[in-house]
Protein backbone atom coordinates (compact mmCIF):
# COMPACT_ATOMS: atom_id res chain seq x y z
CA UNK A 1 0.00 0.00 0.00
CA UNK A 2 3.00 2.29 0.28
CA UNK A 3 2.54 3.52 -3.30
CA UNK A 4 -1.14 4.34 -2.82
CA UNK A 5 -1.89 8.01 -2.32
CA UNK A 6 -5.22 7.04 -0.82
CA UNK A 7 -4.94 4.20 1.69
CA UNK A 8 -8.10 2.10 2.22
CA UNK A 9 -10.25 3.83 4.82
CA UNK A 10 -13.48 1.87 4.64
CA UNK A 11 -14.37 -1.81 4.81
CA UNK A 12 -15.37 -1.77 1.14
CA UNK A 13 -12.13 -0.08 0.08
CA UNK A 14 -10.17 -2.70 2.00
CA UNK A 15 -12.10 -5.49 0.30
CA UNK A 16 -11.46 -3.86 -3.07
CA UNK A 17 -7.73 -3.54 -2.36
CA UNK A 18 -7.48 -7.21 -1.41
CA UNK A 19 -9.30 -8.14 -4.60
CA UNK A 20 -6.79 -6.14 -6.62
CA UNK A 21 -3.97 -7.85 -4.73
CA UNK A 22 -5.26 -11.45 -4.81
CA UNK A 23 -8.15 -11.52 -7.28
CA UNK A 24 -6.08 -12.77 -10.22
CA UNK A 25 -4.36 -15.66 -8.39
CA UNK A 26 -7.64 -16.61 -6.72
CA UNK A 27 -9.41 -17.05 -10.06
CA UNK A 28 -8.01 -20.57 -10.29
CA UNK A 29 -8.77 -21.41 -6.66
CA UNK A 30 -12.15 -22.64 -5.51
CA UNK A 31 -14.04 -21.62 -2.39
CA UNK A 32 -13.08 -24.84 -0.58
CA UNK A 33 -9.40 -23.91 -1.00
CA UNK A 34 -10.04 -20.48 0.50
CA UNK A 35 -12.24 -21.88 3.25
CA UNK A 36 -9.47 -24.27 4.32
CA UNK A 37 -7.11 -21.33 4.87
CA UNK A 38 -9.83 -19.34 6.63
CA UNK A 39 -10.42 -22.24 9.00
CA UNK A 40 -6.71 -22.80 9.53
CA UNK A 41 -5.97 -19.20 10.44
CA UNK A 42 -9.03 -18.89 12.67
CA UNK A 43 -7.90 -22.02 14.55
CA UNK A 44 -4.37 -20.62 14.94
CA UNK A 45 -5.88 -17.39 16.20
CA UNK A 46 -7.87 -19.34 18.80
CA UNK A 47 -4.64 -21.02 19.86
CA UNK A 48 -2.40 -17.96 20.00
CA UNK A 49 -4.60 -15.69 22.14
CA UNK A 50 -4.75 -17.82 25.32
CA UNK A 51 -1.02 -18.54 24.99
CA UNK A 52 -0.21 -14.85 25.13
CA UNK A 53 1.37 -14.78 21.68
CA UNK A 54 1.33 -11.84 19.30
CA UNK A 55 -1.63 -12.70 17.08
CA UNK A 56 -2.10 -9.56 14.97
CA UNK A 57 -1.08 -11.47 11.85
CA UNK A 58 -3.49 -14.30 12.64
CA UNK A 59 -6.28 -11.74 12.96
CA UNK A 60 -5.38 -10.04 9.68
CA UNK A 61 -5.09 -13.33 7.79
CA UNK A 62 -8.42 -14.57 9.17
CA UNK A 63 -10.14 -11.37 8.06
CA UNK A 64 -8.34 -11.51 4.71
CA UNK A 65 -9.61 -15.01 3.89
CA UNK A 66 -13.12 -13.88 4.81
CA UNK A 67 -12.69 -11.07 2.28
CA UNK A 68 -11.23 -13.51 -0.27
CA UNK A 69 -14.31 -15.74 -0.08
CA UNK A 70 -16.56 -12.70 -0.29
CA UNK A 71 -14.68 -11.47 -3.36
CA UNK A 72 -14.81 -14.89 -5.00
CA UNK A 73 -18.59 -15.01 -4.53
CA UNK A 74 -19.09 -11.32 -5.37
CA UNK A 75 -20.39 -10.53 -1.89
CA UNK A 76 -20.00 -7.07 -0.39
CA UNK A 77 -18.97 -7.96 3.16
CA UNK A 78 -19.59 -4.45 4.46
CA UNK A 79 -23.14 -4.53 3.15
CA UNK A 80 -23.69 -8.10 4.38
CA UNK A 81 -22.64 -7.08 7.88
CA UNK A 82 -24.92 -4.03 7.93
CA UNK A 83 -27.88 -6.06 6.70
CA UNK A 84 -27.35 -8.63 9.45
CA UNK A 85 -26.49 -6.11 12.18
CA UNK A 86 -28.18 -2.79 11.32
CA UNK A 87 -27.63 -1.24 14.74
CA UNK A 88 -29.72 -3.82 16.61
CA UNK A 89 -29.49 -7.53 17.29
CA UNK A 90 -31.34 -9.32 14.46
CA UNK A 91 -33.06 -11.66 16.93
CA UNK A 92 -34.23 -9.53 19.88
CA UNK A 93 -34.33 -6.34 17.72
CA UNK A 94 -32.70 -4.42 20.59
CA UNK A 95 -29.47 -2.59 21.35
CA UNK A 96 -27.73 -3.77 23.42
CA UNK A 97 -28.72 -7.35 22.78
CA UNK A 98 -30.98 -8.98 25.41
CA UNK A 99 -31.16 -12.44 23.84
CA UNK A 100 -29.95 -14.01 27.10
CA UNK A 101 -33.24 -12.86 28.63
CA UNK A 102 -35.57 -13.45 25.69
CA UNK A 103 -34.04 -16.61 24.19
CA UNK A 104 -33.21 -15.00 20.82
CA UNK A 105 -36.57 -13.33 20.19
CA UNK A 106 -38.14 -9.89 20.75
CA UNK A 107 -39.23 -9.15 24.30
CA UNK A 108 -42.86 -9.12 23.15
CA UNK A 109 -44.47 -10.87 20.19
CA UNK A 110 -43.97 -9.13 16.82
CA UNK A 111 -45.15 -10.39 13.45
CA UNK A 112 -42.25 -11.73 11.43
CA UNK A 113 -42.94 -9.43 8.48
CA UNK A 114 -42.82 -6.45 10.84
CA UNK A 115 -39.47 -7.62 12.17
CA UNK A 116 -38.09 -7.81 8.63
CA UNK A 117 -39.47 -4.36 7.80
CA UNK A 118 -37.93 -2.94 10.97
CA UNK A 119 -34.54 -4.48 10.17
CA UNK A 120 -34.76 -3.13 6.61
CA UNK A 121 -35.55 0.35 7.91
CA UNK A 122 -32.65 0.24 10.38
CA UNK A 123 -30.33 -0.96 7.60
CA UNK A 124 -31.25 2.09 5.50
CA UNK A 125 -30.68 4.36 8.49
CA UNK A 126 -27.29 2.75 9.21
CA UNK A 127 -26.22 3.12 5.57
CA UNK A 128 -27.16 6.79 5.44
CA UNK A 129 -25.82 7.65 8.91
CA UNK A 130 -22.36 6.24 8.16
CA UNK A 131 -21.89 5.69 4.42
CA UNK A 132 -18.15 5.00 4.81
CA UNK A 133 -17.65 2.68 7.78
CA UNK A 134 -14.14 1.57 8.69
CA UNK A 135 -13.06 -1.70 10.26
CA UNK A 136 -12.59 0.21 13.52
CA UNK A 137 -16.14 1.53 13.48
CA UNK A 138 -17.41 -2.03 12.94
CA UNK A 139 -15.33 -3.25 15.90
CA UNK A 140 -16.87 -0.60 18.13
CA UNK A 141 -20.35 -1.18 16.73
CA UNK A 142 -20.16 -4.93 17.36
CA UNK A 143 -19.08 -4.72 20.97
CA UNK A 144 -21.54 -1.91 21.72
CA UNK A 145 -24.27 -4.17 20.41
CA UNK A 146 -23.04 -7.23 22.34
CA UNK A 147 -21.41 -5.98 25.58
CA UNK A 148 -22.00 -9.39 27.20
CA UNK A 149 -19.21 -10.72 24.96
CA UNK A 150 -16.73 -8.53 26.83
CA UNK A 151 -17.90 -9.74 30.23
CA UNK A 152 -17.78 -13.40 29.18
CA UNK A 153 -14.26 -12.98 27.77
CA UNK A 154 -13.01 -11.26 30.93
CA UNK A 155 -14.61 -13.84 33.21
CA UNK A 156 -13.88 -17.03 31.29
CA UNK A 157 -11.34 -16.20 28.59
CA UNK A 158 -11.75 -16.35 24.80
CA UNK A 159 -12.99 -19.96 24.55
CA UNK A 160 -16.67 -18.99 24.14
CA UNK A 161 -15.82 -16.56 21.34
CA UNK A 162 -13.92 -19.14 19.37
CA UNK A 163 -16.46 -21.85 20.00
CA UNK A 164 -19.00 -19.54 18.37
CA UNK A 165 -16.65 -18.64 15.53
CA UNK A 166 -16.04 -22.35 14.87
CA UNK A 167 -19.80 -22.88 14.77
CA UNK A 168 -20.25 -20.01 12.31
CA UNK A 169 -17.46 -21.32 10.08
CA UNK A 170 -19.29 -24.61 9.83
CA UNK A 171 -22.44 -22.75 8.84
CA UNK A 172 -20.56 -20.83 6.14
CA UNK A 173 -19.49 -24.10 4.56
CA UNK A 174 -22.97 -25.57 4.86
CA UNK A 175 -24.48 -22.46 3.26
CA UNK A 176 -21.97 -22.70 0.43
CA UNK A 177 -22.61 -26.39 -0.28
CA UNK A 178 -26.38 -25.73 -0.14
CA UNK A 179 -25.88 -22.90 -2.62
CA UNK A 180 -23.89 -25.18 -4.93
CA UNK A 181 -26.67 -27.73 -5.13
CA UNK A 182 -29.35 -25.04 -5.53
CA UNK A 183 -31.00 -25.54 -2.13
CA UNK A 184 -30.14 -22.03 -0.86
CA UNK A 185 -29.47 -18.70 -2.50
CA UNK A 186 -26.36 -16.58 -1.97
CA UNK A 187 -28.07 -14.55 0.74
CA UNK A 188 -27.53 -17.47 3.14
CA UNK A 189 -23.77 -17.31 2.55
CA UNK A 190 -23.81 -13.54 3.05
CA UNK A 191 -25.61 -14.04 6.34
CA UNK A 192 -23.11 -16.59 7.65
CA UNK A 193 -20.05 -14.64 6.48
CA UNK A 194 -21.46 -11.63 8.35
CA UNK A 195 -21.64 -13.73 11.52
CA UNK A 196 -18.01 -14.87 11.18
CA UNK A 197 -17.00 -11.28 10.49
CA UNK A 198 -18.83 -10.07 13.60
CA UNK A 199 -17.31 -12.64 15.97
CA UNK A 200 -13.82 -11.88 14.68
CA UNK A 201 -14.38 -8.13 14.96
CA UNK A 202 -15.57 -8.60 18.52
CA UNK A 203 -12.49 -10.67 19.38
CA UNK A 204 -10.16 -7.98 18.04
CA UNK A 205 -11.99 -5.25 19.97
CA UNK A 206 -11.63 -7.12 23.25
CA UNK A 207 -8.12 -8.49 22.84
CA UNK A 208 -6.63 -5.36 21.25
CA UNK A 209 -8.80 -2.76 22.96
CA UNK A 210 -8.08 0.70 21.56
CA UNK A 211 -5.77 -0.50 18.78
CA UNK A 212 -6.70 0.28 15.20
CA UNK A 213 -7.61 -2.75 13.10
CA UNK A 214 -7.65 -0.56 9.98
CA UNK A 215 -4.07 0.59 10.63
CA UNK A 216 -2.97 -2.97 11.33
CA UNK A 217 -4.27 -4.01 7.92
CA UNK A 218 -2.30 -1.21 6.24
CA UNK A 219 0.84 -2.19 8.16
CA UNK A 220 0.49 -5.86 7.20
CA UNK A 221 -0.05 -5.11 3.50
CA UNK A 222 2.14 -2.01 3.30
CA UNK A 223 4.64 -3.74 0.99
CA UNK A 224 1.90 -5.49 -1.02
CA UNK A 225 1.67 -9.28 -0.59
CA UNK A 226 3.68 -10.07 2.55
CA UNK A 227 4.89 -13.36 1.02
CA UNK A 228 5.95 -12.45 -2.53
CA UNK A 229 6.02 -8.61 -2.13
CA UNK A 230 4.20 -8.21 -5.46
CA UNK A 231 0.99 -6.56 -6.57
CA UNK A 232 -0.86 -8.35 -7.90
CA UNK A 233 0.25 -11.34 -5.85
CA UNK A 234 2.32 -13.96 -7.69
CA UNK A 235 2.24 -16.68 -5.05
CA UNK A 236 1.59 -20.20 -6.25
CA UNK A 237 -1.05 -22.34 -4.57
CA UNK A 238 -0.01 -23.71 -1.16
CA UNK A 239 2.96 -21.33 -0.99
CA UNK A 240 1.91 -20.02 2.40
CA UNK A 241 4.33 -19.42 5.24
CA UNK A 242 3.88 -22.16 7.81
CA UNK A 243 3.37 -21.38 11.47
CA UNK A 244 2.65 -24.47 13.53
CA UNK A 245 4.78 -27.14 11.79
CA UNK A 246 8.51 -27.42 12.39
CA UNK A 247 10.78 -25.48 10.06
CA UNK A 248 13.97 -27.45 9.55
CA UNK A 249 16.03 -24.33 8.82
CA UNK A 250 15.02 -22.90 12.22
CA UNK A 251 15.94 -26.15 13.94
CA UNK A 252 19.30 -26.17 12.16
CA UNK A 253 20.03 -22.60 13.30
CA UNK A 254 19.30 -23.60 16.87
CA UNK A 255 21.57 -26.66 16.59
CA UNK A 256 24.41 -24.47 15.32
CA UNK A 257 24.02 -22.34 18.44
CA UNK A 258 24.29 -25.47 20.61
CA UNK A 259 27.48 -26.42 18.72
CA UNK A 260 28.82 -22.96 19.55
CA UNK A 261 27.95 -23.64 23.17
CA UNK A 262 29.80 -26.96 23.03
CA UNK A 263 33.00 -25.14 21.97
CA UNK A 264 32.60 -22.64 24.81
CA UNK A 265 31.81 -25.28 27.46
CA UNK A 266 33.85 -28.42 26.61
CA UNK A 267 33.47 -29.67 30.22
CA UNK A 268 29.81 -30.36 29.38
CA UNK A 269 30.52 -32.08 26.07
CA UNK A 270 28.68 -35.31 26.92
CA UNK A 271 25.42 -33.47 27.67
CA UNK A 272 25.69 -31.05 24.75
CA UNK A 273 26.79 -33.68 22.23
CA UNK A 274 23.70 -35.70 23.12
CA UNK A 275 21.52 -32.63 22.53
CA UNK A 276 23.14 -31.98 19.16
CA UNK A 277 22.63 -35.60 18.07
CA UNK A 278 18.95 -35.47 19.07
CA UNK A 279 18.47 -32.23 17.14
CA UNK A 280 20.16 -33.77 14.09
CA UNK A 281 17.81 -36.73 14.34
CA UNK A 282 14.82 -34.39 14.54
CA UNK A 283 16.05 -32.53 11.44
CA UNK A 284 16.38 -35.73 9.42
CA UNK A 285 13.05 -37.10 10.69
CA UNK A 286 11.18 -33.88 9.88
CA UNK A 287 8.17 -34.51 12.13
CA UNK A 288 6.97 -31.67 14.33
CA UNK A 289 6.25 -33.96 17.29
CA UNK A 290 9.80 -35.35 17.21
CA UNK A 291 11.26 -31.83 16.95
CA UNK A 292 9.20 -30.60 19.91
CA UNK A 293 10.45 -33.42 22.14
CA UNK A 294 14.07 -32.87 21.09
CA UNK A 295 13.88 -29.12 21.68
CA UNK A 296 12.06 -29.47 25.01
CA UNK A 297 14.79 -31.86 26.23
CA UNK A 298 17.44 -29.43 25.03
CA UNK A 299 15.79 -26.70 27.12
CA UNK A 300 16.18 -28.88 30.20
CA UNK A 301 19.83 -29.41 29.31
CA UNK A 302 20.38 -25.66 28.99
CA UNK A 303 18.77 -25.10 32.39
CA UNK A 304 21.02 -27.75 33.91
CA UNK A 305 24.08 -26.16 32.33
CA UNK A 306 23.05 -22.71 33.56
CA UNK A 307 22.76 -23.99 37.12
CA UNK A 308 26.28 -25.47 36.96
CA UNK A 309 28.04 -22.32 35.82
CA UNK A 310 30.72 -21.24 38.28
CA UNK A 311 31.51 -17.77 39.45
CA UNK A 312 31.23 -15.12 36.79
CA UNK A 313 34.54 -15.19 34.97
CA UNK A 314 35.02 -14.49 31.28
CA UNK A 315 34.30 -18.07 30.20
CA UNK A 316 31.12 -18.22 32.28
CA UNK A 317 29.97 -14.94 30.79
CA UNK A 318 30.54 -16.34 27.31
CA UNK A 319 28.57 -19.52 28.06
CA UNK A 320 25.72 -17.57 29.64
CA UNK A 321 25.59 -15.27 26.61
CA UNK A 322 25.37 -18.20 24.19
CA UNK A 323 22.65 -19.84 26.30
CA UNK A 324 20.69 -16.58 26.22
CA UNK A 325 21.06 -16.46 22.42
CA UNK A 326 19.87 -20.06 22.13
CA UNK A 327 16.80 -19.28 24.24
CA UNK A 328 16.10 -16.23 22.09
CA UNK A 329 16.06 -18.48 19.02
CA UNK A 330 13.62 -20.83 20.76
CA UNK A 331 11.36 -17.85 21.41
CA UNK A 332 10.78 -17.53 17.65
CA UNK A 333 9.49 -21.10 17.24
CA UNK A 334 5.72 -20.76 16.94
CA UNK A 335 5.44 -24.53 16.46
CA UNK A 336 7.01 -25.14 19.85
CA UNK A 337 4.14 -23.61 21.88
Beta strands, then each sheet from edge to edge (+ up, - down):
end
